[in-house]
Amino acid sequence: MSDLPTANDTLSRQLRRLGIDGETPNATQWAALLQRVAETYNEHSSDRELLERSLEISSREMRDLFDELQRVSEGQLAFERDRLQAVFDAVDTALLVVDQHGIVNAANPEAARLLGSRARLVGSSLASLLNIGATADSGRCLLDENDVAAILQAHRWQADGIYLRPHGRAPFPGDCAIVPFEGGPTDDNAKGAVVVITDNTHRVAEQTRWGWEATHDSLTGLSNKSAFMGLLQHALDVADHNGLWPSLLVVNIDWFKSVNDHLGTRTGDRLLVETARRIEQTVRKVDAIARLDGGEFAVLCEAMERPDIAVLEAARLIGAIEAPFHFDGEVVHVTASVGIALAHEACRFADKLLQNADLAVFQAKANGRNRMETFDDMVRPETRRRINMERALREAIDNDGLSVVYQPIFDIEFDRVVAFEALARWHDAALGAVAPDEFIALAEDAGLITAIGDRVLEIACRDASTWLGAAGRPIDLHFNVSSRQLSASTFVNFLGRVLKHHHLAPENLTLELTESMFLDNPERSENRLNALRDIGIRIAIDDFGTLYSSLAQLHRFPIDVVKLNRQFVSNLIETPQNRHTLQAVVEFAAGFDYTVVAEGVEHATELEVLRELKCDRAQGYFLGIPLPPAEALLLAAASTTRAFVDSDQGDR
């Protein structure tokens, strides 16, 4: 055994463990050795079987785990795919997915709505579907097969504000973008694009509507003043080059405000619409028409072969508007005043031409209405002043430029203030103090009297509400009402709202009406006055005696106060007949239980005669001038009973 390799420590240790140490093993030792070798092989075989079984178990578990992971991944992918499909179907933007050849693979419902069914879209070429033009009827297509192929090989393509014209469907405005993408397991399907189409039909319609509203009158559908002035200036610029100067006609409906006041704004609006239609049917097709403001229209006559065309059109317009208007069985009669302004080298700006036409309209109204006038550079100065005054008066009404003063009314027996009459005043920065007779007459003529009356009534009721607390006793407010204001269908309700807002009792308000307002339309006046009486308002006849009517004629109306015209008082001392007449009127009024107020008291002797005749109340400059609100408040609260004034107190 000396030849055995001693370096093999493991084998040496095994031999020594079997009792073989340096000698030739005997039979027993060989048997033990072989037994040990067999055991070792058996142990190794068992370990290998165990390892094989372990590997087999691990492989099966790995397979199960892989299958489970595959199932989870496929479910997650399906969930994500469904979610993306839901988003794809739900967006309100049209989406198409195309491959690298430009063939549609998928389309969402919005794309089907705009371009055709999904069955038709899927499998079609993109170029055949996107018939894109710059306008709805443009013959040129902005995108063909070559364009699509180039886009798919390049970068994003986008076109905004275009029209898509799908086959068999109406063109629609929109935006289109083609966004190429790359990706996929093979080069064969690595490229494609998403096509995004936005339908701008609603947005374009809104923009069109906004543009129309900015340039048109919403009631009549005609151009508005702003747009018309642009057209007019353009026509003047063209005429400055070709020498064919246009004419401007301004058509103003006479007494249009009266229609609104008497028949209501609904009838007024219908009148405006029908007038616009008649103007359109009367003038030439090439003429531009606009509604300027209120009951005023404009007609631009361009390229006139003869200078008399504008005059002929004006005559036809007057005739067309003069014909009766029929609204639900109600017949409305109006007329028109037409002003004509001819453009020329020295008048080539729109504002100036319109001003000239306005001057001509004022001239037509001053000459009796229902007629035409052509602007003349020598228009009378009073006409120009009237135009400027009307414009200033409109601004004063809109910007609180009017004021109110109050003239006291005295109880003759008790010698104290019992009422104030509200009187409108107007002071303009350019015109100065305008006499009441002048601007009230202008307001009547221009249809502004109702607006003035409503504004003055608001101010007066506000001031009168302060007098009650200051005086500690009732002090009445007298207010002059115009026939238009009284006839307005909304007047009674308006009056009730104003009184309630300022906490003023109806019985403290006396409305003054002229005799003519009672007698012109007795039935209508009686109904309106009864409506006022029903809410507690007192009624007075102003300037009684100017129409020589009798109190017996007026007894049918709900009257509380009779204000005698100043003619009854003037010359009361010098003319005995006046005294007898006044005495008869006072006694007759007392029989009807009317309160009698004598106006125009200028002297102490007149007041004494009125006291002797047992006239109830007096008003005039001898007793008190019209006072601003603060001074009227002091007078109402004062313990003294009368405010005497001297003749040198200035403008009364």
C-alpha positions in Angstrom: 0.0 0.0 0.0 3.1 2.1 0.0 2.3 2.9 -3.7 -1.0 4.6 -2.8 -1.0 8.3 -3.3 -0.6 9.8 0.1 -1.6 13.2 -1.2 -5.2 12.0 -1.4 -6.0 12.8 2.2 -9.7 12.0 1.7 -9.0 8.5 0.4 -6.4 7.9 3.2 -8.9 9.0 5.8 -11.5 6.6 4.4 -9.0 3.7 4.4 -7.9 4.3 7.9 -11.6 4.5 9.0 -11.9 0.9 7.5 -8.7 -0.3 9.4 -6.6 -0.4 6.3 -3.4 1.4 7.0 -0.4 0.8 4.8 -1.1 -2.9 4.2 -2.9 -5.0 1.6 -6.5 -5.2 2.8 -7.8 -8.6 3.7 -11.1 -10.1 2.6 -13.0 -8.5 5.5 -11.4 -5.1 4.8 -12.2 -5.4 1.0 -15.8 -6.2 1.8 -16.0 -3.2 4.1 -14.5 -1.0 1.5 -16.9 -2.2 -1.2 -19.8 -1.8 1.2 -18.7 1.8 1.9 -18.4 2.6 -1.7 -21.9 1.1 -2.4 -23.3 3.2 0.4 -21.7 6.3 -1.0 -23.2 5.7 -4.4 -26.6 5.1 -2.8 -26.4 8.3 -0.9 -25.4 10.2 -4.0 -28.3 8.7 -6.0 -30.8 9.7 -3.2 -29.5 13.3 -3.3 -29.8 13.4 -7.0 -33.4 12.1 -6.9 -34.1 14.6 -4.2 -32.6 17.4 -6.4 -34.5 16.2 -9.4 -37.7 16.2 -7.5 -36.9 19.7 -6.2 -36.2 20.9 -9.7 -39.4 19.3 -11.0 -41.4 21.0 -8.2 -39.7 24.4 -8.9 -40.3 24.1 -12.6 -44.0 23.4 -12.1 -44.4 26.3 -9.7 -42.6 28.6 -12.1 -44.9 27.5 -14.8 -47.9 28.1 -12.7 -46.5 31.5 -11.6 -45.8 32.4 -15.2 -49.3 31.4 -16.2 -50.7 33.5 -13.4 -48.6 36.5 -14.3 -49.6 36.1 -17.9 -53.3 36.0 -16.9 -52.8 39.2 -14.7 -51.0 41.0 -17.5 -53.6 40.2 -20.1 -56.4 41.4 -17.7 -54.5 44.6 -17.0 -53.9 45.1 -20.7 -57.5 44.5 -21.4 -58.6 46.9 -18.7 -56.2 49.6 -20.0 -57.4 48.8 -23.6 -61.0 49.2 -22.6 -60.3 52.4 -20.7 -58.5 53.9 -23.6 -61.3 52.8 -26.0 -63.8 54.4 -23.7 -61.8 57.7 -23.8 -61.4 57.3 -27.5 -65.1 56.9 -28.0 -66.2 59.5 -25.5 -64.2 62.6 -26.6 -66.1 65.2 -28.5 -63.3 65.6 -31.0 -63.1 63.4 -34.1 -60.2 60.9 -33.9 -58.9 58.6 -36.6 -56.0 56.2 -36.3 -54.2 55.4 -39.6 -51.3 53.1 -40.4 -48.1 53.9 -42.2 -49.9 53.7 -45.6 -52.6 56.3 -44.6 -55.4 53.7 -44.2 -57.8 54.2 -41.4 -57.7 51.5 -38.7 -60.0 53.0 -36.2 -62.5 55.9 -35.9 -64.4 57.2 -32.8 -68.2 58.1 -32.8 -67.5 61.8 -33.4 -65.5 61.0 -36.5 -68.4 58.8 -37.7 -70.8 61.7 -37.0 -68.8 64.1 -39.1 -67.4 62.0 -41.8 -69.6 58.9 -42.2 -70.1 55.5 -40.5 -67.3 53.6 -38.9 -67.8 50.8 -41.4 -67.2 53.3 -44.2 -64.3 55.0 -42.5 -62.2 51.9 -41.5 -60.3 50.7 -44.4 -60.6 53.9 -46.4 -57.6 56.1 -47.3 -57.2 59.3 -45.3 -56.8 61.5 -48.4 -60.2 60.3 -49.7 -61.9 61.2 -46.4 -60.3 64.6 -45.8 -61.6 66.7 -48.6 -60.2 69.9 -47.1 -60.8 73.4 -48.6 -60.1 77.0 -47.6 -63.8 77.7 -47.9 -67.0 75.7 -48.0 -67.2 75.9 -51.8 -63.5 76.1 -52.7 -62.6 73.8 -55.7 -59.1 73.2 -54.5 -58.3 70.4 -52.0 -55.6 71.2 -49.5 -54.6 67.6 -48.9 -54.0 64.8 -51.4 -52.4 61.3 -51.3 -48.9 62.6 -51.8 -49.4 65.2 -49.0 -50.6 62.4 -46.6 -47.7 60.2 -47.4 -45.2 63.0 -46.8 -46.8 63.9 -43.5 -46.6 60.3 -42.3 -42.9 60.3 -42.9 -42.3 63.7 -41.3 -43.7 65.8 -38.5 -47.0 67.0 -37.2 -49.3 68.8 -39.7 -52.0 71.2 -38.7 -54.5 73.5 -40.5 -56.9 75.8 -38.6 -59.9 77.7 -39.9 -60.5 75.3 -42.9 -63.6 73.6 -44.2 -64.0 69.8 -44.3 -66.3 68.6 -47.1 -67.1 64.9 -46.5 -68.6 63.0 -49.4 -72.4 63.2 -49.3 -72.5 65.5 -46.3 -72.6 69.3 -45.8 -69.3 71.1 -45.4 -68.4 72.3 -42.0 -65.8 74.6 -40.5 -63.1 73.1 -38.4 -59.5 72.5 -37.5 -57.4 69.4 -38.5 -54.1 68.0 -37.2 -52.2 64.9 -38.2 -49.8 63.6 -35.6 -47.4 60.8 -36.7 -46.2 58.2 -34.2 -43.7 55.3 -34.1 -43.8 52.1 -32.1 -44.6 48.4 -32.4 -42.8 45.0 -32.3 -41.8 45.1 -35.9 -40.7 47.6 -38.5 -43.7 46.7 -40.6 -46.3 48.4 -38.3 -44.0 50.8 -36.6 -45.5 53.9 -38.2 -48.9 55.6 -38.3 -50.7 58.7 -37.2 -53.6 60.0 -35.1 -55.8 62.5 -37.0 -57.6 65.0 -34.8 -60.6 66.9 -36.3 -62.4 69.7 -34.4 -65.9 70.8 -35.5 -66.2 74.6 -35.3 -69.7 74.9 -36.6 -71.1 76.2 -33.2 -68.2 78.5 -32.6 -68.4 80.0 -36.1 -72.1 80.4 -35.8 -71.6 82.2 -32.5 -68.9 84.5 -34.0 -71.2 85.2 -36.9 -74.1 86.0 -34.6 -71.8 88.3 -32.5 -70.6 90.0 -35.7 -74.2 90.5 -36.9 -75.4 91.9 -33.6 -72.5 94.3 -33.5 -73.5 95.8 -36.9 -77.3 95.4 -37.0 -80.4 96.6 -35.2 -81.8 93.7 -33.3 -85.4 94.8 -33.7 -85.6 95.6 -37.5 -82.6 93.6 -38.8 -81.3 96.7 -40.6 -77.8 98.0 -40.2 -77.2 100.0 -37.0 -75.8 103.5 -36.9 -72.2 102.4 -36.3 -72.1 100.1 -39.3 -74.0 102.5 -41.5 -71.6 105.3 -40.8 -68.7 103.1 -42.0 -70.6 102.3 -45.2 -71.4 106.0 -45.7 -67.7 107.1 -45.2 -66.6 104.4 -47.6 -69.1 105.6 -50.2 -67.8 109.2 -49.8 -64.2 108.0 -50.2 -65.1 106.2 -53.4 -67.0 109.2 -54.7 -63.9 111.4 -54.0 -62.1 109.4 -56.7 -64.9 108.8 -59.3 -66.9 112.0 -58.8 -70.3 110.1 -58.3 -71.3 111.7 -55.0 -74.1 109.9 -53.0 -77.0 111.4 -51.2 -78.2 110.7 -47.6 -81.8 110.6 -46.6 -82.8 110.7 -43.0 -86.4 109.5 -42.4 -88.0 110.4 -39.1 -91.4 109.1 -38.1 -93.5 112.0 -36.9 -94.9 111.7 -33.4 -93.3 108.2 -32.9 -93.0 108.9 -29.1 -96.7 109.6 -29.0 -97.4 106.1 -30.4 -95.2 104.6 -27.7 -96.8 106.6 -25.0 -100.4 106.1 -26.1 -100.4 102.6 -27.6 -97.5 101.0 -25.7 -94.0 100.0 -26.7 -95.2 96.7 -28.3 -97.2 98.6 -30.9 -94.3 101.0 -31.2 -91.9 98.2 -31.9 -94.2 96.7 -34.5 -94.5 100.1 -36.2 -90.7 100.3 -36.4 -90.5 96.8 -37.9 -93.2 97.4 -40.5 -91.7 100.8 -41.4 -88.3 99.2 -42.0 -90.0 96.7 -44.4 -91.8 99.5 -46.2 -88.5 101.4 -46.6 -86.8 98.3 -48.0 -89.6 97.7 -50.5 -89.6 101.4 -51.6 -85.9 102.2 -52.2 -83.6 100.8 -54.8 -81.8 97.4 -54.2 -78.4 99.1 -54.3 -79.3 101.6 -51.5 -78.1 100.9 -48.0 -80.6 101.3 -45.1 -80.1 101.6 -41.4 -82.1 102.4 -38.3 -80.3 105.2 -36.5 -82.2 105.7 -33.3 -85.8 105.6 -32.0 -88.1 106.3 -35.0 -85.3 107.5 -37.3 -83.9 105.7 -40.3 -81.3 106.5 -42.9 -81.0 105.6 -46.6 -77.7 105.9 -48.6 -78.3 106.6 -52.3 -75.1 105.7 -54.1 -74.1 106.1 -57.8 -76.9 108.3 -58.7 -77.3 108.8 -62.5 -79.5 111.8 -61.8 -79.5 114.3 -58.9 -83.3 114.0 -58.5 -83.2 110.3 -57.6 -82.9 111.2 -53.9 -85.9 113.5 -54.1 -88.0 110.9 -55.9 -87.1 108.3 -53.3 -88.0 110.7 -50.5 -91.4 111.3 -52.0 -92.1 107.6 -52.3 -91.0 107.0 -48.7 -93.3 109.7 -47.4 -96.2 108.1 -49.3 -95.3 104.6 -48.2 -95.2 105.5 -44.5 -98.3 107.6 -44.7 -100.4 104.6 -45.6 -102.3 103.1 -42.5 -100.6 100.4 -40.4 -102.8 97.6 -39.2 -101.9 95.7 -36.0 -104.4 93.1 -34.7 -107.4 95.1 -35.8 -105.9 98.4 -34.6 -105.2 101.1 -37.2 -102.2 103.4 -36.7 -101.7 106.5 -38.8 -98.2 108.2 -38.8 -96.3 110.4 -41.2 -92.7 111.0 -41.9 -90.4 114.0 -42.2 -87.4 113.4 -44.6 -84.2 115.3 -44.7 -82.0 115.1 -47.8 -78.2 115.9 -47.8 -76.2 115.9 -51.0 -72.5 115.1 -50.7 -69.9 117.1 -52.6 -66.2 118.0 -52.5 -66.7 120.3 -49.5 -68.8 117.7 -47.6 -67.1 114.4 -47.8 -67.2 113.2 -44.2 -70.0 111.0 -42.9 -70.6 112.9 -39.6 -71.0 116.2 -41.5 -73.3 114.7 -44.1 -75.5 113.2 -41.3 -75.6 116.5 -39.5 -76.7 118.2 -42.7 -79.5 115.6 -43.2 -80.6 116.1 -39.5 -80.8 119.8 -40.1 -83.0 119.2 -43.1 -85.3 116.9 -41.0 -85.7 119.6 -38.4 -86.6 122.0 -41.1 -89.2 119.6 -42.5 -90.7 119.3 -39.0 -90.7 123.0 -38.5 -92.5 123.5 -41.8 -95.4 121.2 -40.8 -94.1 117.6 -41.0 -95.1 114.9 -43.5 -92.8 116.5 -46.1 -89.2 116.6 -47.3 -86.5 119.2 -47.1 -83.1 119.4 -48.8 -80.2 120.7 -46.8 -79.2 124.2 -47.6 -76.0 125.8 -46.4 -78.1 128.8 -45.5 -80.1 126.9 -42.9 -81.7 129.4 -40.5 -79.8 130.0 -37.3 -82.9 129.2 -35.2 -83.0 125.7 -36.8 -79.4 125.1 -35.8 -80.0 126.3 -32.3 -83.1 124.0 -32.1 -81.0 121.0 -33.1 -78.2 121.8 -30.7 -80.8 122.4 -27.9 -82.5 119.1 -28.5 -79.3 117.2 -28.4 -78.3 119.0 -25.2 -81.7 118.3 -23.7 -81.5 114.6 -24.4 -78.1 114.6 -22.6 -79.6 116.5 -19.7 -82.4 114.0 -19.3 -79.9 111.1 -19.4 -77.3 112.7 -17.1 -79.5 114.3 -14.4 -79.0 117.8 -15.9 -82.5 118.9 -15.0 -83.4 120.6 -11.7 -86.7 121.3 -9.9 -87.8 124.5 -8.1 -90.9 124.9 -6.0 -93.3 127.9 -5.9 -95.3 128.1 -2.7 -99.1 128.0 -2.6 -100.7 129.8 0.3 -103.9 129.3 2.2 -105.5 132.8 2.2 -107.5 132.4 5.3 -104.7 131.0 7.5 -102.0 132.9 5.7 -99.6 129.9 5.5 -97.9 127.6 3.0 -100.0 124.6 2.3 -98.5 123.4 -1.0 -95.6 123.8 -3.5 -95.9 123.5 -7.3 -92.9 121.7 -8.8 -91.4 123.5 -11.8 -88.7 122.1 -14.1 -85.5 124.1 -14.7 -82.6 123.5 -17.1 -79.3 125.2 -17.1 -76.9 124.0 -19.9 -73.1 124.7 -19.8 -73.2 126.0 -23.4 -76.7 127.4 -23.8 -77.0 128.9 -20.3 -80.3 129.0 -18.5 -83.0 128.0 -21.0 -86.5 129.4 -20.4 -89.0 126.8 -19.3 -91.5 127.7 -22.1 -88.8 127.1 -24.7 -87.4 123.8 -23.6 -90.9 122.4 -22.6 -92.2 123.2 -26.1 -89.1 121.6 -27.6 -89.6 118.5 -25.4 -93.2 118.3 -26.6 -92.2 118.5 -30.2 -89.2 116.1 -29.9 -91.2 113.5 -27.9 -89.2 114.0 -24.7 -91.9 115.4 -22.5 -92.7 112.1 -20.9 -89.1 111.5 -20.0 -88.8 114.9 -18.5 -92.1 114.5 -16.7 -91.1 111.2 -15.2 -87.7 112.5 -14.1 -89.1 115.7 -12.5 -91.8 113.7 -10.7 -89.2 111.5 -9.2 -87.2 114.5 -7.9 -90.3 116.3 -6.6 -91.6 113.3 -4.7 -88.2 112.8 -3.1 -88.1 116.4 -2.0 -91.7 116.5 -0.9 -91.2 113.5 1.4 -88.8 115.7 3.5 -91.3 118.5 3.9 -93.7 116.4 5.9 -91.3 115.9 8.7 -90.0 119.4 8.7 -93.4 121.1 8.7 -95.1 118.8 11.1 -98.3 119.1 9.0 -99.4 118.0 5.5 -97.9 120.0 2.6 -99.2 119.1 -0.8 -97.1 118.7 -3.9 -98.6 120.1 -7.2 -97.2 118.6 -10.4 -98.0 119.4 -14.0 -98.8 116.4 -16.2 -98.6 116.5 -20.0 -101.2 114.8 -22.1 -98.6 112.3 -23.4 -97.5 111.4 -19.9 -101.1 110.9 -18.7 -102.0 108.8 -21.8 -99.0 106.5 -21.3 -100.3 103.0 -20.3 -97.7 102.7 -17.6 -98.2 106.1 -16.0 -100.6 105.0 -13.1 -98.3 102.1 -12.1 -95.2 104.3 -12.4 -96.8 106.9 -10.2 -97.7 104.3 -7.6 -94.1 103.0 -7.5 -92.6 106.5 -7.1 -95.0 107.4 -4.2 -94.2 104.1 -2.4 -90.5 104.4 -2.9 -90.4 107.9 -1.4 -93.0 107.1 1.3 -95.3 109.9 0.1 -99.0 109.5 0.7 -101.1 109.7 -2.5 -103.4 112.4 -1.0 -100.4 114.7 -0.7 -99.9 114.7 -4.5 -102.1 116.9 -6.8 -101.7 116.4 -10.5 -102.4 119.5 -12.6 -104.0 119.0 -16.0 -105.1 121.6 -18.6 -108.7 122.0 -19.7 -107.9 120.6 -23.1 -106.8 117.3 -21.6 -110.3 116.8 -20.1 -112.2 117.8 -23.2 -110.2 116.3 -26.1 -111.2 112.7 -25.3 -113.6 112.9 -22.4 -114.2 109.1 -22.1 -110.6 108.2 -22.1 -109.7 111.1 -19.7 -112.4 110.1 -17.3 -111.2 106.5 -17.1 -107.6 107.5 -16.5 -108.5 110.1 -13.9 -110.7 107.6 -12.1 -107.8 105.2 -12.0 -105.7 108.0 -10.3 -108.5 108.8 -7.9 -108.7 105.1 -6.9 -105.2 105.2 -5.5 -105.9 108.5 -3.7 -104.3 111.1 -5.9 -106.0 114.6 -6.2 -106.7 116.2 -9.6 -106.6 119.9 -10.4 -107.7 121.8 -13.5 -104.8 124.1 -14.4 -105.3 127.5 -16.1 -109.1 127.2 -15.9 -110.8 129.7 -18.2 -108.4 129.6 -21.2 -110.9 127.5 -23.2 -114.0 129.2 -21.9 -115.3 125.8 -20.7 -117.8 125.8 -17.8 -117.4 124.0 -14.5 -120.6 122.2 -15.3 -118.9 120.6 -18.3 -116.1 119.4 -16.1 -118.3 118.2 -13.2 -118.3 114.6 -14.7 -114.6 114.3 -13.9 -113.1 113.5 -10.5 -111.8 117.0 -9.8 -110.6 118.3 -6.5 -108.9 121.7 -7.3 -109.6 124.5 -9.8 -106.6 126.7 -10.5 -107.8 130.0 -12.1 -105.9 131.4 -15.0 -104.0 134.6 -14.1 -106.4 136.6 -16.4 -109.0 136.3 -13.6 -106.6 138.1 -11.2 -104.9 140.6 -13.5 -106.7 144.0 -13.5 -108.8 142.8 -10.7 -108.9 146.2 -9.1 -109.2 148.4 -12.2 -112.0 146.3 -13.9 -115.0 145.6 -11.7 -116.3 143.1 -14.2 -113.3 140.9 -13.5 -114.2 140.9 -9.8 -117.8 139.9 -10.5 -116.6 137.1 -12.8 -114.1 135.8 -10.3 -116.7 135.9 -7.5 -119.2 133.9 -9.6 -116.5 131.3 -10.3 -115.5 131.0 -6.7 -119.0 130.6 -5.5 -119.8 128.1 -8.3 -116.7 126.0 -7.4 -117.6 126.1 -3.8 -121.0 124.5 -4.7 -119.0 121.5 -6.2 -116.7 121.4 -3.1 -113.7 122.3 -5.3 -110.7 124.0 -3.7 -110.0 127.3 -5.7 -106.4 128.5 -6.3 -105.9 131.9 -7.8 -102.7 132.1 -9.9 -100.6 135.2 -10.8 -101.0 137.2 -7.7 -98.6 140.1 -8.1 -99.9 142.8 -5.7 -101.2 143.1 -2.1 -104.5 144.6 -3.3 -105.2 141.5 -5.4 -104.6 139.3 -2.4 -107.0 141.3 -0.3 -109.7 141.1 -2.9 -109.3 137.3 -3.1 -109.6 137.2 0.7 -112.8 139.2 0.6 -114.2 136.8 -2.1 -113.3 133.8 0.1 -111.0 132.3 -2.5 -109.3 129.4 -0.8 -105.6 129.6 -2.0 -103.3 131.9 -3.9 -100.0 131.6 -5.8 -97.9 134.3 -7.4 -94.6 136.2 -7.2 -96.0 138.6 -4.6 -96.4 135.6 -2.3 -93.3 133.7 -3.2 -90.9 133.0 -6.1 -89.9 129.5 -7.2 -87.4 128.2 -4.6 -84.6 125.6 -4.7 -85.3 122.5 -2.6 -83.3 123.7 0.5 -85.1 127.0 0.7 -88.5 125.4 0.1 -87.7 123.1 3.0 -86.9 126.1 5.3 -90.1 127.8 4.2 -92.2 124.7 5.0 -90.6 124.5 8.4 -90.6 128.2 9.2 -92.9 129.7 11.8 -93.5 132.8 9.6 -96.4 132.5 7.3 -95.6 134.3 4.1 -92.5 134.8 1.8 -92.8 138.3 0.2 -90.4 139.2 -2.6 -89.4 142.4 -4.2 -89.4 143.0 -7.9 -85.7 143.5 -7.9 -84.9 139.9 -6.8 -83.7 139.0 -10.3 -85.0 136.6 -12.8 -88.2 135.1 -11.5 
